[in-house]
Amino acid sequence: MANLIAAALAYLLLHRAISGSKLRATVTRRLGETRYLRFFAFASVAALLWLGFAFADARSRPENIDLWTVPPFASWLQLGTQLIAFLFIASGLVTPNPGTVRQQEAVNRPDIVHGMLRVTRHPFLWGVAVFAAGHLSVRSDVAGWILFGTLLIVAVSGTASIDAKRRHLLGEQWLAFSSRTSNIPFAAILDGRQRLNFMEIGWRPVLAAAAAWGTSLFAHPYLFGGSVFR
């Protein structure tokens, strides 16, 4: 379990103590933007792999106790939750967004707020957050809460971190964009600043989300050792 805790702390520190702090500017000045992004991408993948392998090992440890009993209906609610998560993630990957790395110039596009950006300006990170929260709802073991709790914290705190960095970098341009969107999903729609338009989301992220969801249902026992149908 100590290895999993160390991996979780490393992943948290990488994203909050480096990417989400003033240290990022220092490292970028020394390495250059391109080298920094390469370094961060490599370090993120390495830390995530460490986290995954550490979790796989911790699951069989005697100290990985169950803290409560998960109700049967939670597993079925989780199925729908994961479909929503995949839709947010897929939309975040294909939708132009000034909050995405190297897409800052998109903030000047008059039509930039469309599709999933009407729901949230951080669809990818909120997709990861929903993915993690959904798994937390069906996990009662210590290892599961460390893994998915870490992912949830990094994703949610990442939305605030990106807002702060883009506000500093883009100034009034970002403020104009953020005033028409919301960080919290559906907040801008609920307070009347935006309207929901499913057609703008497009068929590509919907099909990608459905394919990823269906694949995960049947591949889960082979990849992660447990069926989603419980």
N, C-alpha and C positions, 0 to 999 in steps of 0.2 A: 504493500500500500504506500510505503514511503516513496517508491519510484513514481507512482502515479501522482502523488502530491507534488513532487519536484517537477514533473512534466507540466502539471497544471499551472504551477507558479511561473515556470519559464514561459509558457504560452501567454499568460496574463501580462507578465513584465515586458515581453517582446512587443505586445500591441499597445500597452498603456504607458510603459516607462520609456519606450523608444518612439514608436510611431505616434503615440498620443501625447507627446510632451515636447518641450523646447529642445530636448536632446536630438530630435529628428533634424532640426535646422542645423545643429552643429555637425552631425554626421553627414548631412547632405552637402554642406560647404566643403567638407574634407574629401568626400568621395565623388561628388557630382550627383545630379539627380538620377541619371541613368544607372550608375553603379549602385546608388543607394537602393533604387527600386529592385534591382536584381538581387542585391544582398538581402533585402527584406523578404522578397518572394521565396528565395532559397531557405532563409531562416524560418519563415512561416511554415513551409512544407515540412521541414525537418522537425520543428517543434510539434506539428500536428501528428506526424508519424510517431514520434516519441510518445505523445499522449495516447494515441490509439493502441500501440503495442503495450504500453504500461497498463492501460485499462484491461486489455485482454488477459494479461498476467494477473492483475488484481482481482478479477472476477472469481478466480478459483481459490483465493487466499482465505484462510479461516476467519480473518478479521473483517472480511466483506460480509457483514451481517445485514439482514433485512430489518428495516426500521419499522415497517408497518405492512399491512396486507393491502395489496392493490385490488380495488373492486373490479369485478369482471367487465362492467360496462366501460371502464376506462380504456380498455384495449380497442373497443369499437369506435369510441370517440377519437382515439388516436389516429385511426385510419383516415378520417376526414381532415384532421388537423394537418397531417403530413401532406395531403394533396394541396392544401392551401399554402403550406410552406414551400413546396416545390414550385407553385405558380409564382410566388413572390420572388424566389431565387432565380427562376428562369427569366422572368420579366426584368429583374435587375441586371442580368447579364446581357440582354439584347437592347434595352432601352437607353438611348442617349441621355446622359445625366451629368450635369456639372459637378456632382458630388463624387463621381467615379474618377479613378486615377487617370490623368492625362486627358480628361475631357472638360477641363475648366472652361474652355472657350465656348462650350455649348450654352453657357449661361446667357450669352447674347442672342440666342435664337428666340424669336418672338413666339414660336410655337413649342417651346421646350416642355412646357407643362402639359403633358398629355399621357394617356394610357395609365399605367400603374403609378406614374408620378403624381397623378391627381389623388391617389390614395395615400402615398407616402413618398418623400423625396429620398428615402433609403430602402428601396424594396429588397435588395439583396440581403442586407444585414437584418432586416426584420423577418425575412424568410428563414435565415439561420436561427434567429431568436425563437420563432414559432416552432421550427424543427426541434430545437433543444427543449423548449418548454413542453412540447408534446411528449417527448421521451421522458422528461421528468415526471409527467403525470402517470406513467406506467412503470416507473422504476421505484423500488423501495430500498435498494441496496446502496451502501456507502460509495462503492466505486462508480456506480451509475450517476449518483448525484455529483460526485466530483467532476466527472467527465462532462456531463451535459450542463451542469451548473457553470462550469468554466466557459463553455461555448456561449451560454446565455449572457453571462456577464460581459464577455468580450464583444458580442454583437450589439447589445443595447448601449453599452458605454461607447462603442465605436460610432454610433449615430451622433451622439453629442460631440465627440471628438472631431468628426468630420465637419460638423456645423461650425465649430470654433475655428478650425483651420481655414475653411473656405471663407468665413467672414473676415478673417484677418487678411487673406490673400486677395479676395475679390471685392471687399468693401461693399459699396452701395449696390453693385451688380448682384451680389449674393443676397443682400437684404431684400432686393426687389423680387428675386426668385423665391426666397424662403417665405416672403409675405403671401405668396400665392399657393404655397404648399404647406405641408405639415410633416414633422418628424413622426409623431404618433400616428399610426395608420387610421385613416378615415376622419381624423380631427378636422382637417380643412373642409371636408365634405359636410360634416355635421354642423359646423359653424357658418356654412354658406359661402366660403371662399372658393370652393370647387364643386363640381358635380361628377357623379360616377358615370363613366362611359365604358361599358364592357367591350364595345366594338373597337375602341382605340387600343386595347391591350394587344390585339392581334392573335392570329391563329398559331404562330410559331411558338411563343412561350406556353400557350395552352397545351399544344400537342407535346412539347418537350416535357412539361410538368406531368402530363398524363402518362407518358412513356416512362419517366423516372419513377413515378409513383407505382405503376404496375410492375416494373422491374424489381423495385425494392420489396414488394409484397412477396414475390416468389423467390428472390435471391437471398432474402434475409436469413433463412435457416442455414444456408450454405456459407454465407459470408460472416455471419455474426453468431451462429449457433443457437438461434431461437426463433420460433415462428411468431409472426405478428397476429395470427389467428388464435387467440387464447380465450 
